[in-house]
C-alpha cells in the first residue's frame, strides 16, 4: 500500500475500511457510506413453523444450518428418499420427519414450506403448498419454463400467500453491499456489469453434470439474478450465450465448463458473465460494476471475499463479517418471513424473479444456437 494511504477500520455489521492508494483530489470527497446493514434480517416477534421438502446436500449444508443458527422453528422435513432424513432431527434440531408430502402440508403448525428439490418437481410441489394455504420459499432456478409457474403465482396472489425464491446470492455479503450502494445512488447510473468465474468445475456432482447447459442454467442463475438487480431500472432487450468444453475438461464429464453470457439493455448498458471453467486454482468470482459516478469491484465465493467502492480517486473497502454460504440462505428465508410479518412483497418474490428466469432460459436458447441473439419478449401478466 502506498505511503499516502489512509487506513481506518470500522468493525461490525456496519463496516468499511478506507484504503486509497490513489491521489486524493483537491475537492472534498463526501463521507463514504459506512452505515450498510447488509446482514440477514428476521422478524422480532414472528416465528412461524417451517417445513422443509427435500433433504439433499445443499439443504443439509446450507438451509438447515442457517435456520438452526438463527433459531428458526423447523417443525419437520420430508424427502422421498427416507435415508436422506435419517440424521436431520439430531443434527439440526428438527422436530419430526414426515412420511409424505401430504402429511407435511396437512400440519397446521407449518406456515412456510421451503422447497429444496430439483426444478422438475418444484412447480408441482409449489402448487400443492399454495393449495394447502402455505407460504413458499422455492429453490432456484424457479422453474423449467415461465408458462408453467405463472398460474401458481396467480393462485398464491389470489390467496394472499407469498412465494419467494432462494436467490441466496442476493445476500452474499459482497453483492449485498454492492446492491445497497447502488440503491442509495452512490455510483450514479449503472452502465456496465462484468463477472468472471475464475474457478475449475472439477468435482461437480453427477446430478448437476447431467444438467444441459449446467454452467449457464443452474450456476449462472445467481449472477444473472444479481446483475438484473443492479440494473433494476433498465430494460434488457436481448441475450446471447455460448458454452464449450475446455481443453483440460475430463472426457467423462458431460456439461461444458466454459461459457459466456451477454445481456443487452435498451439504453446501451451491458452485462457480461464469463466462465473460464478451467482455472488451475480457484481464484473466486470477481465482479465490476461501472456507474456514472463511481465503480464497485469485489469478489464472491472466493477464498477471501471482498468488495470496495471507488469514488473520486479514493477507495473504500468494506469489511465482511458474513459469508454467502450459509448466511445467504438465512437472508432469503429471513426476507420472506419479514415480508409476511410486514404484509408486503419480499425482495426475492417469485414475481420479481421471473425476469431472472427469463434471462437464464434465453441464455440456454442462445447457447443451443451457438450464440444466436435472443430478443426478450414482455413477461406475460398473471393469468
C-alpha positions in Angstrom: 0.0 0.0 0.0 1.3 3.5 -0.9 2.6 5.8 1.9 -0.2 8.3 1.4 -2.9 5.7 2.2 -5.4 6.5 4.9 -6.5 3.3 6.7 -9.4 3.4 9.1 -11.2 0.2 10.1 -14.8 0.1 11.3 -15.8 -3.2 12.9 -19.2 -4.9 13.0 -22.3 -5.1 10.9 -21.7 -1.6 9.5 -18.1 -1.7 8.4 -15.7 -0.1 6.0 -12.0 0.5 5.5 -10.7 3.4 3.6 -7.7 2.1 1.7 -7.0 4.7 -1.0 -3.7 4.2 -3.0 -4.7 6.9 -5.5 -4.1 10.6 -5.1 -6.9 12.3 -3.2 -8.4 15.1 -5.4 -8.4 18.7 -4.1 -12.1 18.8 -3.9 -13.6 17.4 -0.7 -15.0 13.9 -1.1 -18.3 13.3 0.6 -18.1 10.8 3.6 -18.1 7.2 2.4 -21.3 5.4 3.1 -20.4 3.2 6.0 -23.8 2.5 7.5 -24.7 -0.5 5.5 -26.8 -3.1 7.3 -26.1 -6.0 4.9 -26.6 -9.0 7.2 -29.8 -11.2 7.2 -32.8 -9.8 9.0 -35.6 -11.6 10.8 -38.9 -10.5 12.4 -38.7 -9.8 16.1 -42.0 -11.4 17.1 -42.9 -13.7 14.3 -41.5 -17.3 14.4 -43.8 -19.4 12.2 -43.4 -23.2 11.8 -41.3 -24.1 8.8 -41.5 -27.4 6.8 -38.7 -28.4 4.5 -39.3 -30.6 1.4 -36.1 -32.2 0.2 -33.1 -33.1 2.3 -30.3 -33.2 -0.3 -26.8 -31.9 0.0 -27.5 -28.2 -0.3 -30.3 -28.4 2.3 -28.1 -30.1 4.8 -25.1 -28.0 4.1 -26.8 -24.6 4.0 -30.6 -24.4 4.5 -30.8 -26.3 7.8 -27.6 -24.9 9.3 -28.7 -21.3 8.6 -32.1 -21.9 10.1 -30.6 -23.6 13.2 -28.1 -20.7 13.6 -30.9 -18.2 13.7 -33.1 -20.3 15.9 -36.0 -20.7 13.4 -38.9 -23.0 14.2 -38.2 -26.0 11.9 -41.3 -28.2 12.5 -40.3 -31.0 10.2 -38.9 -32.3 6.9 -39.8 -34.7 4.2 -37.8 -36.4 1.4 -38.9 -39.2 -0.9 -35.6 -40.8 -0.1 -36.1 -41.7 3.6 -32.4 -42.2 4.1 -31.8 -38.5 3.4 -33.7 -37.6 6.6 -32.1 -40.1 9.0 -29.9 -37.6 10.9 -31.6 -34.3 10.5 -33.5 -34.2 13.8 -30.5 -34.8 15.9 -28.1 -32.7 13.8 -30.3 -29.6 13.2 -32.9 -29.6 15.9 -35.7 -30.6 13.6 -38.9 -31.7 15.5 -40.0 -34.5 13.2 -39.7 -36.3 9.9 -42.9 -36.5 7.8 -43.6 -39.7 5.9 -45.2 -38.0 3.0 -45.6 -34.5 1.4 -49.3 -34.6 2.0 -48.7 -35.2 5.7 -46.3 -32.3 5.9 -48.7 -30.0 4.1 -51.6 -31.0 6.4 -49.7 -30.0 9.5 -51.3 -26.9 11.0 -48.2 -25.8 12.8 -46.4 -25.3 9.4 -47.0 -21.9 7.8 -44.0 -21.7 5.5 -42.7 -24.5 3.2 -39.1 -24.5 2.0 -38.8 -26.5 -1.3 -35.3 -27.7 -1.9 -36.0 -30.2 -4.7 -34.8 -30.1 -8.3 -36.7 -27.9 -10.8 -38.6 -30.8 -12.4 -40.6 -31.4 -9.2 -40.6 -27.9 -7.9 -43.7 -26.3 -9.5 -46.0 -29.2 -8.7 -44.9 -29.1 -5.0 -45.3 -25.3 -5.0 -48.9 -25.7 -6.3 -49.7 -28.2 -3.6 -48.3 -26.0 -0.9 -50.3 -23.0 -2.1 -53.4 -25.1 -2.2 -52.7 -26.1 1.4 -52.5 -22.4 2.4 -48.7 -22.2 2.9 -46.2 -19.5 2.1 -43.4 -20.9 -0.1 -39.6 -20.4 -0.4 -38.6 -22.2 -3.6 -35.1 -23.1 -4.7 -33.6 -21.7 -7.9 -34.0 -21.8 -10.8 -37.6 -21.3 -10.1 -39.0 -23.5 -12.9 -38.2 -25.1 -16.2 -40.4 -22.6 -18.1 -42.2 -19.3 -17.5 -45.5 -20.6 -18.6 -45.7 -23.5 -16.0 -45.1 -21.2 -13.0 -47.4 -18.3 -13.8 -50.7 -20.0 -12.8 -49.1 -21.0 -9.4 -48.1 -17.4 -8.8 -51.5 -16.1 -9.7 -53.2 -18.6 -7.3 -50.8 -17.6 -4.5 -51.6 -13.9 -5.0 -55.3 -14.6 -5.1 -55.0 -16.4 -1.7 -52.8 -13.7 -0.2 -49.8 -16.1 0.1 -46.1 -15.2 -0.5 -43.8 -17.2 -2.8 -40.2 -16.2 -2.6 -37.2 -17.7 -4.5 -34.0 -18.9 -2.8 -31.8 -16.5 -4.7 -29.4 -16.6 -1.8 -26.7 -14.7 -3.8 -28.7 -11.5 -3.2 -27.5 -11.8 0.5 -23.9 -12.8 -0.4 -22.1 -10.1 1.7 -20.0 -8.5 -1.2 -23.1 -8.5 -3.5 -25.4 -7.2 -0.8 -23.1 -4.3 0.0 -22.9 -3.5 -3.7 -26.7 -3.6 -4.0 -27.2 -1.2 -1.1 -24.6 1.2 -2.6 -26.4 1.1 -5.9 -29.8 1.6 -4.3 -28.5 4.6 -2.5 -27.3 6.1 -5.8 -23.7 6.2 -4.6 -22.2 5.3 -8.0 -24.8 7.1 -10.1 -26.4 5.4 -13.1 -25.1 1.8 -13.6 -23.9 1.3 -17.2 -22.0 -1.9 -17.2 -21.5 -5.1 -15.1 -18.9 -7.8 -15.6 -18.4 -11.1 -13.8 -15.7 -13.8 -14.1 -15.8 -17.4 -12.9 -12.1 -17.9 -12.0 -12.6 -21.5 -11.0 -12.5 -25.1 -12.1 -15.6 -27.2 -12.1 -13.8 -30.4 -11.3 -15.8 -32.3 -8.7 -19.2 -31.1 -9.8 -21.8 -33.6 -8.6 -23.1 -36.0 -11.2 -26.7 -34.7 -10.8 -25.6 -31.3 -11.9 -23.1 -32.6 -14.5 -26.1 -34.1 -16.3 -28.0 -30.8 -16.5 -27.9 -29.4 -20.0 -26.0 -26.1 -20.1 -25.3 -26.6 -16.3 -22.9 -23.6 -16.0 -25.5 -21.3 -17.8 -28.7 -22.7 -16.4 -28.1 -23.8 -12.8 -24.8 -22.0 -11.9 -25.1 -18.6 -13.6 -28.7 -18.0 -12.5 -27.2 -16.3 -9.4 -25.0 -14.0 -11.4 -27.8 -13.2 -13.9 -30.2 -12.5 -10.9 -27.9 -10.2 -9.1 -27.0 -8.4 -12.3 -30.6 -7.6 -13.1 -30.9 -6.3 -9.5 -28.0 -3.9 -10.1 -29.6 -2.8 -13.4 -33.1 -2.8 -11.9 -34.4 0.4 -13.5 -33.3 -0.6 -17.0 -35.0 -2.9 -19.6 -33.0 -5.8 -21.0 -33.7 -6.4 -24.7 -31.6 -9.4 -25.8 -29.3 -12.2 -24.6 -26.5 -14.1 -26.2 -24.6 -17.0 -24.8 -22.3 -19.9 -25.6 -20.8 -22.8 -23.7 -18.0 -25.2 -24.7 -15.8 -27.9 -23.3 -12.5 -26.7 -22.0 -9.2 -28.4 -23.2 -8.5 -29.8 -19.7 -12.0 -31.0 -19.0 -12.1 -34.7 -18.2 -13.7 -36.8 -21.0 -16.1 -38.4 -18.6 -17.7 -35.1 -17.7 -20.9 -34.1 -19.6 -21.7 -30.4 -19.0 -19.4 -27.9 -20.7 -17.3 -25.8 -18.2 -16.5 -22.8 -20.4 -19.3 -20.3 -21.0 -20.2 -16.6 -21.6 -23.4 -14.7 -21.4 -24.1 -11.2 -22.6 -27.2 -9.2 -21.7 -28.0 -6.1 -23.8 -30.1 -3.3 -22.4 -32.4 -0.8 -24.2 -30.2 2.2 -23.4 -26.9 0.6 -24.4 -26.0 -0.7 -20.9 -24.4 -4.1 -21.0 -23.7 -7.1 -18.7 -21.2 -9.9 -19.3 -20.6 -13.1 -17.5 -17.6 -15.3 -18.4 -16.7 -18.8 -17.1 -13.1 -19.7 -17.5 -14.1 -23.1 -16.3 -10.5 -24.4 -16.4 -8.7 -22.3 -13.9 -5.7 -24.0 -12.4 -6.6 -22.8 -8.9 -9.8 -21.4 -7.5 -9.5 -17.6 -7.5 -13.1 -16.8 -6.9 -15.7 -14.8 -8.8 -14.5 -11.2 -9.3 -17.0 -8.6 -10.5 -17.0 -5.0 -11.6 -19.9 -2.5 -11.6 -19.4 0.7 -13.5 -21.5 3.7 -12.7 -21.6 7.3 -13.9 -20.1 8.5 -10.6 -18.0 5.6 -9.4 -17.1 1.9 -9.5 -17.7 -1.1 -7.3 -15.5 -4.1 -7.5 -15.0 -7.2 -5.5 -15.3 -11.0 -5.4 -17.8 -13.5 -4.1 -17.5 -17.2 -3.3 -13.7 -16.7 -3.1 -11.1 -18.0 -0.7 -11.4 -14.4 0.7 -14.4 -12.4 -0.4 -14.1 -8.6 -0.6 -15.8 -5.5 -2.0 -14.7 -1.9 -2.5 -16.1 1.4 -3.7 -14.1 3.9 -5.7 -15.3 7.5 -5.8 -13.3 10.5 -7.0 -10.0 8.7 -6.8 -10.5 7.4 -3.2 -11.2 3.8 -2.4 -13.4 2.4 0.4 -13.0 -1.3 1.2 -15.8 -2.9 3.3 -15.1 -5.5 5.9 -17.2 -8.6 5.5 -18.3 -10.4 8.6 -20.6 -13.0 6.9 -20.3 -15.5 4.1 -22.5 -16.4 1.2 -22.6 -20.0 2.4 -24.6 -20.1 4.8 -25.6 -16.5 5.5 -27.1 -16.0 2.1 -29.6 -18.8 2.8 -30.5 -17.2 6.1 -31.1 -14.0 4.1 -33.7 -15.5 1.7 -35.8 -17.1 4.4 -35.4 -14.0 6.7 -36.7 -11.7 3.9 -39.7 -13.9 3.3 -40.6 -14.0 7.0 -40.2 -10.3 7.3 -42.4 -9.7 4.3 -45.1 -12.0 5.7 -44.9 -10.2 9.0 -44.9 -6.7 7.5 -47.6 -7.6 4.9 -45.6 -6.7 1.8 -43.9 -8.5 -1.1 -40.5 -10.0 -0.4 -37.5 -8.5 -2.3 -36.9 -12.1 -3.6 -40.5 -12.7 -4.6 -41.2 -15.1 -7.3 -42.9 -12.4 -9.4 -39.7 -10.3 -9.2 -37.6 -13.4 -10.1 -39.5 -14.0 -13.3 -37.1 -11.7 -15.2 -34.1 -13.7 -13.9 -35.7 -16.9 -15.0 -36.4 -15.4 -18.4 -32.8 -14.3 -18.8 -31.4 -17.7 -18.0 -33.8 -19.5 -20.3 -33.0 -17.1 -23.1 -29.2 -17.8 -22.5 -29.8 -21.5 -22.8 -31.8 -21.0 -26.0 -28.9 -18.8 -27.4 -26.4 -21.5 -26.4 -28.4 -24.1 -28.3 -28.0 -21.8 -31.4 -24.2 -21.3 -30.8 -24.6 -17.7 -29.5 -27.6 -16.7 -31.5 -29.1 -13.4 -30.3 -32.4 -14.0 -28.5 -34.7 -11.0 -28.1 -36.7 -10.8 -24.9 -40.4 -10.6 -25.0 -42.6 -9.0 -22.3 -43.3 -11.4 -19.5 -46.9 -12.5 -19.6 -49.1 -11.0 -16.9 -50.7 -13.1 -14.3 -53.5 -15.3 -15.8 
